[in-house]
C-alpha cells in the first residue's frame, strides 16, 4: 500500500496497537511494516481471495506488533513471570464480520505462540487499500489450480521436503523472507533442487519493519509463515499445505529446567499446526489440512529418507538460529547453537558427514559450549525418562509440555525420542558431547 499525502487517509487505512499500558499508536502496513506479495500475485496470475489477503496481512500486523513491543527486563525469570505482555491490535480487513467471528481462534493461536494476552479488533478496510490488493487483470493462469503448495524456508528440512516433492510432481514452494540474505539463499536452493527438468514455482513474500525491532523473540513467525502458505493455497483453490519440519525440531522440548513454555519457539509445533488447521477451516468453511510428513521423524531420519539430496545442497541450507542475520561473509552458521547442533548431529548420524564438513561454521568444535552442555543435560533427562517402566509417564514428569504434542500419540513420541537419544549416543563424541549429572542446573 502506498501511503498518500492525506494524513486522514493514512490513518483510515492503518491499524493500531499498544502493549501493556503504553499509548496506542498507528501501525501502517506499507510504512511501519512492509508486506510485499506482488511477486506472488504476478507469478500465480490471479488475485488473492479477500480471506487470503486478510489472513496474511493480519499475520504481518501481529508479527510487527510482536517485534515492536519489548518484553520486560525480568522476562527470563525461571517461573516465566515477566515474559507475558498484554497486546491490543486493531486491524483493517476486507471482511470484518468474518474475522470477528473467529477472533477467539486467532487470540488462542497467538497466545499459544507468544504466551501473551492478545486483544484483536477488526474494522473495514477501504476498497483497494490493502497491501495485497491489485487492480491488474490476468489473461491466463500460470499456476494450475491442481498444484498444492509447501512452505520453503531455506533450512535443511524444507530442502529435504522440496527434493522429496520433485520426485513426484512440479512443486510450488512458498517462502517468506525478511532480508536480502534470506531471499538469496531461498532462491539459490530452489533452483539447485528443482533444476531444469521441472516447472516448479517459487513464490516469495517479503516482510520487514521500517524501524528497528525492540523484541528479538519473534514468536509470531509461525503464524506469518503458515498464513502465507494457507493464503496461497486458497488462491490456488487448495485446502492443503505441506510443511517439512522434523519432530524433534517441531516439538522443541526445553533444554534447561529454567526454560519456560514459549521461550522455546513453537513455529511448527504439532499443536501450532492443529491450531492453524482449525483457524483455516473456520475461515473458509471447509476442512483444511496441513500435511507434515517428517513430524514423526528425527532430523537424521528425515535426511536418510531423501538420499538424493546432494552434499552441496545440504551444505548450502541455513539452519542456524542467527544464520540469516550473520555478518561474516560466506559463513551462515555459528556451529554451536542448538539448531546448529541438531543439524550437525543429524547429518553425521545419517552418514552425511561430508555435508557437515562442507558447511562453513564459525565454531567447528562446540565442545564445552553452554548450548552443547544444555543438549547433554536434556539427553540425560530423556534417557532416564525413557528407561522408566512407563516411559510416557517418565517423559511427562520430566517434560510436562510433552502433553501438548497431540495429534501425535504417546507411542509415536516415545519412538521419536528413543531414536533421537540413540543417534546422539552414536555421534555425540564426534561433536564433543559429554554426558553429565542430571541434577545440574
C-alpha positions as a printed NumPy array, in Angstrom:
array([[  0.   ,   0.   ,   0.   ],
       [  1.35 ,   3.451,  -0.917],
       [  0.644,   5.928,   1.87 ],
       [ -0.869,   9.087,   0.394],
       [ -0.231,  12.698,   1.411],
       [ -3.519,  12.999,   3.268],
       [ -2.912,  12.166,   6.943],
       [ -6.552,  11.229,   7.486],
       [ -6.302,   8.763,   4.596],
       [ -3.187,   7.246,   6.144],
       [ -4.878,   6.645,   9.479],
       [ -8.068,   5.376,   7.849],
       [ -6.044,   2.63 ,   6.167],
       [ -3.799,   1.839,   9.141],
       [ -4.052,  -0.482,  12.079],
       [ -3.39 ,   0.49 ,  15.68 ],
       [ -1.639,  -1.272,  18.523],
       [ -0.422,  -0.877,  22.072],
       [  1.446,  -3.026,  24.586],
       [  0.601,  -3.174,  28.277],
       [ -0.095,   0.409,  29.406],
       [  1.584,   2.236,  26.54 ],
       [ -0.221,   4.767,  24.367],
       [ -1.936,   3.499,  21.242],
       [ -0.021,   4.174,  18.037],
       [ -0.683,   3.644,  14.332],
       [  0.711,   0.506,  12.708],
       [  0.679,   1.114,   8.971],
       [  1.181,  -1.718,   6.514],
       [  3.271,  -0.291,   3.724],
       [  5.149,   2.037,   6.06 ],
       [  5.762,   0.858,   9.643],
       [  5.574,  -2.743,   8.455],
       [  6.148,  -3.665,   4.841],
       [  4.437,  -6.641,   3.245],
       [  5.19 ,  -7.22 ,  -0.422],
       [  3.357, -10.01 ,  -2.212],
       [  3.386,  -8.582,  -5.733],
       [  5.824, -11.205,  -6.964],
       [  3.467, -13.925,  -5.728],
       [  0.37 , -12.382,  -7.308],
       [  2.162, -11.798, -10.614],
       [  3.549, -15.33 , -10.674],
       [  0.304, -17.149,  -9.932],
       [ -1.509, -14.702, -12.262],
       [ -4.589, -14.437, -10.088],
       [ -5.749, -12.232,  -7.251],
       [ -5.65 , -13.447,  -3.694],
       [ -9.165, -14.076,  -2.357],
       [-10.183, -11.475,   0.275],
       [ -9.918, -14.002,   3.122],
       [ -6.399, -14.975,   1.971],
       [ -5.171, -11.38 ,   1.72 ],
       [ -6.739, -10.622,   5.106],
       [ -5.09 , -13.628,   6.791],
       [ -1.615, -12.759,   5.501],
       [ -1.983,  -9.088,   6.433],
       [ -3.299,  -9.985,   9.916],
       [ -0.239, -12.203,  10.419],
       [  2.085,  -9.425,   9.227],
       [  0.465,  -6.923,  11.595],
       [  0.744,  -9.333,  14.538],
       [  4.382, -10.012,  13.617],
       [  5.121,  -6.278,  13.575],
       [  3.392,  -5.676,  16.923],
       [  5.262,  -8.63 ,  18.442],
       [  8.633,  -7.234,  17.385],
       [  7.901,  -3.605,  18.29 ],
       [  6.707,  -4.35 ,  21.844],
       [  9.66 ,  -5.299,  24.105],
       [  9.23 ,  -7.796,  26.904],
       [ 10.115,  -6.65 ,  30.403],
       [ 13.634,  -6.966,  31.795],
       [ 12.594,  -9.794,  34.12 ],
       [ 11.296, -11.948,  31.267],
       [ 13.961, -14.594,  31.92 ],
       [ 12.64 , -15.441,  35.387],
       [ 12.568, -19.21 ,  35.955],
       [  8.812, -19.302,  36.526],
       [  8.069, -17.399,  33.329],
       [  6.843, -14.308,  35.153],
       [  7.6  , -11.212,  33.159],
       [  7.518, -12.996,  29.82 ],
       [  3.899, -12.162,  29.035],
       [  2.631,  -8.887,  27.593],
       [ -0.864,  -7.503,  27.05 ],
       [ -1.142,  -6.616,  23.37 ],
       [ -4.057,  -4.801,  21.744],
       [ -4.219,  -4.737,  17.968],
       [ -6.809,  -3.187,  15.683],
       [ -6.565,  -4.405,  12.091],
       [ -8.292,  -3.158,   8.93 ],
       [ -9.637,  -6.113,   6.924],
       [-11.814,  -6.678,   3.883],
       [-14.323,  -8.915,   5.667],
       [-14.56 ,  -7.668,   9.279],
       [-17.599,  -9.777,  10.172],
       [-15.774, -12.977,   9.2  ],
       [-12.698, -12.194,  11.29 ],
       [-14.736, -11.033,  14.264],
       [-16.437, -14.448,  14.218],
       [-13.073, -16.264,  14.526],
       [-11.376, -13.847,  16.938],
       [-11.271, -16.477,  19.668],
       [ -9.385, -18.886,  17.384],
       [ -6.883, -16.178,  16.458],
       [ -6.24 , -14.998,  20.009],
       [ -5.77 , -18.577,  21.225],
       [ -3.34 , -19.214,  18.364],
       [ -1.32 , -16.069,  19.118],
       [ -1.413, -16.74 ,  22.851],
       [ -0.062, -20.249,  22.323],
       [  2.804, -18.975,  20.165],
       [  3.798, -15.994,  22.305],
       [  2.375, -16.557,  25.821],
       [  0.896, -13.064,  25.591],
       [ -2.648, -11.841,  26.209],
       [ -3.912, -10.613,  22.821],
       [ -6.98 ,  -8.454,  22.185],
       [ -7.894,  -8.172,  18.499],
       [-10.381,  -5.828,  16.881],
       [-11.275,  -5.583,  13.211],
       [-12.623,  -2.762,  11.105],
       [-13.37 ,  -2.426,   7.424],
       [-10.513,  -1.735,   5.037],
       [-11.279,   0.75 ,   2.238],
       [-11.703,  -0.953,  -1.135],
       [ -8.319,  -1.457,  -2.771],
       [ -6.498,  -0.234,   0.33 ],
       [ -4.648,  -3.425,   1.25 ],
       [ -1.012,  -4.209,   0.571],
       [ -2.037,  -7.35 ,  -1.336],
       [ -4.782,  -5.744,  -3.438],
       [ -4.208,  -5.453,  -7.172],
       [ -6.134,  -3.863,  -9.993],
       [ -4.288,  -5.917, -12.577],
       [ -6.253,  -8.126, -14.932],
       [ -4.832, -11.526, -15.895],
       [ -5.326, -13.198, -19.255],
       [ -4.309, -16.689, -18.143],
       [ -3.239, -18.651, -15.091],
       [  0.442, -19.548, -14.812],
       [ -0.011, -21.997, -11.926],
       [ -2.684, -24.693, -12.223],
       [ -5.34 , -24.981,  -9.539],
       [ -4.383, -28.644,  -9.056],
       [ -0.991, -27.744,  -7.585],
       [ -0.611, -27.897,  -3.794],
       [  1.915, -25.596,  -2.088],
       [  4.571, -26.304,   0.543],
       [  6.466, -23.978,   2.855],
       [ 10.122, -23.455,   1.955],
       [ 12.354, -21.601,   4.425],
       [ 15.814, -22.404,   3.079],
       [ 16.582, -24.666,   6.043],
       [ 17.671, -28.279,   5.774],
       [ 14.232, -29.783,   6.485],
       [ 12.459, -27.694,   3.866],
       [ 15.171, -28.527,   1.318],
       [ 14.611, -32.225,   2.007],
       [ 10.882, -31.73 ,   1.545],
       [ 11.321, -29.87 ,  -1.742],
       [ 13.632, -32.602,  -3.057],
       [ 11.011, -35.138,  -1.994],
       [  8.298, -33.262,  -3.902],
       [ 10.399, -33.069,  -7.063],
       [ 10.341, -36.875,  -7.204],
       [  6.592, -36.889,  -7.833],
       [  5.397, -33.574,  -9.295],
       [  6.255, -29.975, -10.141],
       [  6.336, -28.328,  -6.703],
       [  5.062, -24.952,  -5.537],
       [  7.284, -23.544,  -2.787],
       [  6.025, -20.668,  -0.631],
       [  8.642, -18.59 ,   1.202],
       [  8.662, -15.583,   3.489],
       [ 11.888, -13.586,   3.666],
       [ 12.743, -10.693,   5.928],
       [ 16.099,  -9.711,   4.437],
       [ 18.045,  -9.99 ,   1.196],
       [ 20.301, -12.752,   2.502],
       [ 17.328, -14.984,   3.263],
       [ 15.805, -14.216,  -0.143],
       [ 19.033, -15.126,  -1.929],
       [ 19.508, -18.425,  -0.077],
       [ 15.916, -19.469,  -0.767],
       [ 16.194, -18.65 ,  -4.498],
       [ 19.551, -20.395,  -4.882],
       [ 18.379, -23.568,  -3.165],
       [ 15.116, -23.705,  -5.096],
       [ 16.992, -23.504,  -8.41 ],
       [ 19.552, -26.114,  -7.325],
       [ 16.959, -28.593,  -6.081],
       [ 14.397, -28.305,  -8.874],
       [ 16.869, -27.97 , -11.751],
       [ 15.85 , -27.58 , -15.389],
       [ 13.631, -30.667, -15.568],
       [ 10.728, -29.235, -13.577],
       [  8.154, -26.49 , -13.931],
       [  8.208, -25.875, -10.204],
       [  7.214, -22.425,  -8.984],
       [  8.812, -20.409,  -6.165],
       [  6.568, -17.795,  -4.534],
       [  8.24 , -15.339,  -2.136],
       [  6.622, -12.855,   0.243],
       [  8.726, -10.075,   1.74 ],
       [  8.09 ,  -8.702,   5.243],
       [ 10.154,  -6.043,   7.015],
       [  9.885,  -3.267,   9.598],
       [ 10.52 ,   0.418,   8.972],
       [ 12.062,   0.951,  12.425],
       [ 14.439,  -1.314,  14.384],
       [ 12.7  ,  -4.059,  16.308],
       [ 12.715,  -3.973,  20.098],
       [ 11.963,  -7.634,  20.816],
       [ 14.094, -10.427,  19.402],
       [ 11.976, -13.458,  20.34 ],
       [  9.741, -13.153,  17.22 ],
       [  7.326, -15.825,  18.396],
       [  4.708, -14.853,  15.781],
       [  6.901, -16.09 ,  12.921],
       [  4.993, -19.379,  12.882],
       [  1.698, -17.614,  12.181],
       [  3.34 , -15.462,   9.499],
       [  4.781, -18.454,   7.609],
       [  1.643, -20.567,   7.918],
       [ -0.619, -17.669,   6.902],
       [  1.431, -17.15 ,   3.734],
       [  1.114, -20.845,   2.907],
       [ -2.596, -21.119,   3.716],
       [ -3.465, -17.921,   1.851],
       [ -1.541, -19.072,  -1.214],
       [ -3.258, -22.465,  -1.068],
       [ -6.651, -20.726,  -1.09 ],
       [ -5.581, -18.646,  -4.088],
       [ -4.789, -21.909,  -5.889],
       [ -8.123, -23.466,  -4.968],
       [ -6.473, -25.855,  -2.49 ],
       [ -7.315, -26.83 ,   1.083],
       [ -3.96 , -28.413,   1.901],
       [ -0.496, -27.126,   2.777],
       [  2.674, -29.187,   3.28 ],
       [  5.334, -28.348,   5.858],
       [  8.614, -30.168,   6.375],
       [  9.763, -29.898,   9.988],
       [ 11.239, -32.884,  11.796],
       [  9.582, -33.962,  15.028],
       [ 12.496, -33.062,  17.319],
       [ 12.714, -29.517,  15.983],
       [  8.936, -29.089,  15.864],
       [  8.264, -30.198,  19.457],
       [ 11.411, -28.391,  20.667],
       [ 11.462, -29.606,  24.253],
       [ 13.227, -27.25 ,  26.7  ],
       [ 16.973, -27.681,  27.117],
       [ 17.022, -26.327,  30.669],
       [ 14.608, -26.631,  33.57 ],
       [ 14.546, -22.83 ,  33.729],
       [ 13.316, -22.604,  30.139],
       [  9.661, -21.616,  30.244],
       [  6.951, -22.501,  27.704],
       [  7.236, -20.423,  24.533],
       [ 10.729, -19.256,  25.454],
       [ 11.358, -22.207,  23.131],
       [  9.917, -21.46 ,  19.697],
       [  6.713, -23.231,  18.668],
       [  6.594, -22.19 ,  14.998],
       [  5.888, -25.703,  13.644],
       [  4.881, -27.467,  16.866],
       [  2.179, -30.146,  16.374],
       [ -0.288, -28.024,  18.351],
       [  0.607, -24.985,  16.22 ],
       [ -0.23 , -26.94 ,  13.077],
       [ -3.507, -28.105,  14.616],
       [ -4.453, -24.536,  15.591],
       [ -3.624, -23.379,  12.055],
       [ -5.814, -26.113,  10.565],
       [ -8.674, -25.157,  12.888],
       [ -8.384, -21.451,  12.04 ],
       [ -8.184, -22.059,   8.279],
       [-11.162, -24.413,   8.385],
       [-13.249, -21.909,  10.363],
       [-12.403, -19.057,   7.985],
       [-13.035, -20.985,   4.759],
       [-15.963, -23.095,   5.97 ],
       [-14.188, -26.175,   4.558],
       [-11.793, -28.648,   6.2  ],
       [ -8.181, -27.531,   5.77 ],
       [ -5.301, -29.963,   6.215],
       [ -1.626, -29.399,   6.972],
       [  0.483, -32.362,   5.894],
       [  3.706, -32.725,   7.903],
       [  5.373, -35.98 ,   6.742],
       [  8.542, -35.529,   8.85 ],
       [  6.714, -34.89 ,  12.125],
       [  7.279, -38.424,  13.451],
       [ 10.922, -38.476,  12.256],
       [ 14.138, -37.272,  13.809],
       [ 16.117, -34.881,  11.654],
       [ 18.575, -37.676,  10.816],
       [ 15.698, -39.944,   9.744],
       [ 14.395, -37.165,   7.502],
       [ 17.848, -36.828,   5.896],
       [ 18.046, -40.588,   5.315],
       [ 14.595, -40.585,   3.699],
       [ 15.839, -38.308,   0.896],
       [ 19.125, -39.923,  -0.205],
       [ 19.266, -37.912,  -3.422],
       [ 19.924, -34.667,  -1.528],
       [ 23.438, -33.679,  -2.61 ],
       [ 26.264, -32.58 ,  -0.367],
       [ 26.476, -29.064,  -1.916],
       [ 22.725, -28.531,  -1.469],
       [ 22.698, -29.767,   2.12 ],
       [ 25.705, -27.592,   2.918],
       [ 24.03 , -24.526,   1.373],
       [ 20.941, -24.744,   3.6  ],
       [ 20.756, -22.444,   6.614],
       [ 19.633, -23.961,   9.926],
       [ 21.358, -21.636,  12.428],
       [ 19.384, -19.517,  14.901],
       [ 21.245, -16.439,  13.64 ],
       [ 22.189, -17.689,  10.163],
       [ 20.212, -15.207,   8.082],
       [ 21.472, -12.315,  10.22 ],
       [ 25.124, -13.396,  10.049],
       [ 27.57 , -10.642,   9.16 ],
       [ 30.51 , -12.895,   8.308],
       [ 30.871, -13.2  ,   4.537],
       [ 30.444, -16.768,   3.347],
       [ 29.602, -18.162,   6.805],
       [ 25.949, -18.691,   7.709],
       [ 26.26 , -20.957,  10.747],
       [ 27.631, -20.317,  14.202],
       [ 28.115, -24.081,  14.618],
       [ 27.271, -24.154,  18.316],
       [ 23.638, -23.024,  18.852],
       [ 21.075, -25.751,  19.492],
       [ 19.792, -25.535,  15.904],
       [ 23.313, -25.967,  14.512],
       [ 23.97 , -28.851,  16.899],
       [ 20.772, -30.635,  15.815],
       [ 21.694, -30.108,  12.16 ],
       [ 25.222, -31.424,  12.675],
       [ 24.071, -34.418,  14.699],
       [ 21.521, -35.271,  12.   ],
       [ 23.96 , -35.056,   9.085],
       [ 26.571, -37.186,  10.852],
       [ 24.019, -39.754,  12.073],
       [ 22.582, -40.002,   8.548],
       [ 26.027, -40.728,   7.042],
       [ 26.192, -37.263,   5.503],
       [ 29.36 , -36.186,   7.286],
       [ 30.544, -34.715,   4.008],
       [ 27.726, -32.162,   4.112],
       [ 28.647, -31.234,   7.677],
       [ 32.306, -30.883,   6.674],
       [ 31.333, -28.727,   3.675],
       [ 29.262, -26.342,   5.81 ],
       [ 31.05 , -23.177,   6.872],
       [ 30.792, -22.918,  10.672],
       [ 32.294, -20.14 ,  12.773],
       [ 32.8  , -22.686,  15.55 ],
       [ 33.584, -26.153,  14.225],
       [ 34.426, -27.569,  17.673],
       [ 31.461, -26.866,  20.008],
       [ 32.816, -28.933,  22.931],
       [ 32.489, -27.039,  26.196],
       [ 29.911, -24.531,  24.925],
       [ 26.838, -23.749,  27.   ],
       [ 24.451, -24.958,  24.311],
       [ 26.15 , -28.331,  23.945],
       [ 26.06 , -28.696,  27.719],
       [ 22.317, -27.929,  27.626],
       [ 21.808, -30.556,  24.92 ],
       [ 23.683, -33.102,  27.055],
       [ 21.526, -32.33 ,  30.075],
       [ 18.34 , -32.711,  28.01 ],
       [ 19.588, -36.055,  26.679],
       [ 20.261, -37.29 ,  30.22 ],
       [ 16.706, -36.413,  31.196],
       [ 15.276, -38.059,  28.059],
       [ 17.298, -41.252,  28.55 ],
       [ 16.228, -41.554,  32.182],
       [ 12.568, -40.921,  31.318],
       [ 12.563, -43.493,  28.525],
       [ 14.125, -46.067,  30.86 ],
       [ 11.148, -45.858,  33.229],
       [  8.718, -48.827,  33.317],
       [  6.155, -46.399,  31.866],
       [  8.22 , -44.212,  29.504],
       [  5.289, -41.906,  28.701],
       [  4.816, -41.158,  32.383],
       [  8.56 , -40.56 ,  32.621],
       [  8.52 , -38.108,  29.718],
       [  5.545, -36.214,  31.135],
       [  7.215, -35.997,  34.567],
       [ 10.442, -34.571,  33.098],
       [  8.885, -32.522,  30.291],
       [  5.261, -31.573,  31.123],
       [  4.989, -29.679,  27.825],
       [  5.017, -33.035,  26.003],
       [  1.298, -33.226,  26.831],
       [  0.702, -30.554,  24.157],
       [  2.016, -32.625,  21.258],
       [ -1.331, -34.   ,  20.075],
       [ -2.266, -35.181,  17.476],
       [  0.91 , -37.289,  17.89 ],
       [  0.273, -40.365,  20.028],
       [  2.339, -41.266,  23.109],
       [  3.736, -44.261,  21.205],
       [  4.894, -42.018,  18.347],
       [  6.527, -39.572,  20.743],
       [  8.31 , -42.359,  22.657],
       [  9.6  , -43.879,  19.411],
       [ 10.758, -40.46 ,  18.195],
       [ 12.818, -39.697,  21.292],
       [ 14.234, -43.209,  21.603],
       [ 15.662, -42.828,  18.108],
       [ 16.951, -39.353,  18.92 ],
       [ 18.78 , -40.461,  22.069],
       [ 20.312, -43.421,  20.218],
       [ 21.556, -41.126,  17.443],
       [ 23.288, -38.841,  19.927],
       [ 24.835, -41.797,  21.733],
       [ 26.382, -42.858,  18.419],
       [ 27.645, -39.47 ,  17.181],
       [ 27.924, -37.345,  20.334],
       [ 31.665, -37.91 ,  20.83 ],
       [ 32.332, -36.504,  17.344],
       [ 30.909, -33.158,  18.483],
       [ 32.481, -33.294,  21.94 ],
       [ 29.297, -34.182,  23.812],
       [ 29.861, -35.15 ,  27.442],
       [ 27.047, -36.633,  29.477],
       [ 26.784, -35.234,  32.98 ],
       [ 24.836, -35.257,  36.239],
       [ 21.084, -34.817,  35.735],
       [ 20.932, -32.628,  38.824],
       [ 22.838, -29.866,  37.026],
       [ 21.026, -26.572,  36.5  ]])
